[in-house]
Amino acid sequence: MPSRVTVVMPCLNEAESLPGVLALMPAGYQALVVDNNSTDGTAEVARRCGATVVEESQPGYGAAVNAGIVAASTAIVAVLDGDGSLDPRELPKLVDELDRGADMAVGRRRPLPGVRWPWHARLGTQVVCWRLRRRHGIAVHDIAPMRVARRDAVVGLGVADRRSGYPLELLVRAAAADWVVAEHDVAYGSRTGGKSKVSGSVRGSFFAILDFWRVIS
């Protein structure tokens, strides 16, 4: 069956988590792993599990996501973390929102019982989203860890950030373009391997929030 959706997965050292995530990919959804300078064999694991692999040497979450979206060949693209904390089987309900007229659909993380979401990461997200709603009038409550949109429309927004600020700039530009953005709760579990590059430490969260604030101020 031809793929309808390309699932862009920006990855830096996610070899341990990828097999489990890729095994849950829905039918008609093609995983495209963007290897962002991994040293643990992420690219080899991804290929072995059936994913398409793109190499992106410029470090940064935004650089990896952009490379994947540019490389995608389907009309619809999704973005999903490769750390096992999000379930790709939730993507179809976001894609359904595009069929109902939304320009973009995003996931709002809802921690599963027993999942530890560091206070510094959660607080930073709450503050930035409050600012996003107040300043830009877009009613979201998370910085879209899982999202879907039409590929050409995303490219047309011209998101320039290549670091942690990418998803926030995407929302800011979507608001400026009067996009209809739907938000759905998605289950948020623990990582199945490795360590978060952002929320895993106060330092990582601090620099991510700096990136966010630079975009939204």
Secondary structure, 3 states (H helix, E strand, C coil): CCCCEEEEEEECCCCCCHHHHHHCCCCCEEEEEEECCCCCCHHHHHHHCCCEEEECCCCCHHHHHHHHHHHCCCCEEEEECCCCCCCHHHHHHHHHHHHCCCCEEEEEEEECCCCCCCHHHHHHHHHHHHHHHHHHCCCCCCCCCEEEEEHHHHHHHCCCCCCCCHHHHHHHHHHHCCCCEEEEEEEECCCCCCCCCCCCCHHHHHHHHHHHHHHHC
